């Protein structure tokens, strides 16, 4: 039960503080105090200062009815189970096929990225096996946003914002300036990942793409290319360099600017 408020005492205290004597002032002050406290103890006032109720979800024209889409799907693995399977494949014990000798990969598996692939199962395993990024970097994947595509219910999407600390030599580059005190830290740009599954839960396709090349310190490059560039050992090909508009693209932009000025 709430403690009883001494309105009379409160009125007297205020009256004395103001240096005012007399019954009328005390009575007026007491009445005002009671009214003020009453306002803030009503359910209406309390609710006004409470956290606002959750807003109703907004539906945009063209939004997919995911409930109906998944209900109509013939893919045998439910969305929650498919997300769990994707996380299982991503776990350190499996490593997207690199730790289980490819047992999680379908025979017709393909890897595809922005400028690499599609490449097949054996080529993919051989390529990743040669990099061994986890031996040179302490990698924080920072994954989030796992969801199943309602228009392609065998596909799981998610995002990742990798932050990696170099702990050993990589491609001839040493952690700098001193591994124990201030190791090299790479912040890759945000990347969108996807994984397609067969009805048996094997990975049919895996890929990723940079979604914001202006973030991070690897020149807007993701994947292994980001690591090469980040330690100062980029491969000597255009695809392993930060994005730069071609000469023709720059000329088109210049012509457009000139055309705008002449039309004024």
VENKASUL-V977651 format. One record per helix or strand. SS is the DSSP state (h for helix, s for strand). FROM is the first residue (numbers start at 0). LEN is the number of residues. Records with the same first field share a line. If there is no record, write none. Layout:
SS = FROM-LEN  FROM-LEN
This chain:
h = 6-11  22-19  42-6  65-7  78-12  94-3  120-11  132-4  222-8  237-3  246-17
s = 104-9  116-4  136-4  142-6  154-6  162-4  169-1  172-1  177-1  181-1  184-3  190-7  202-8
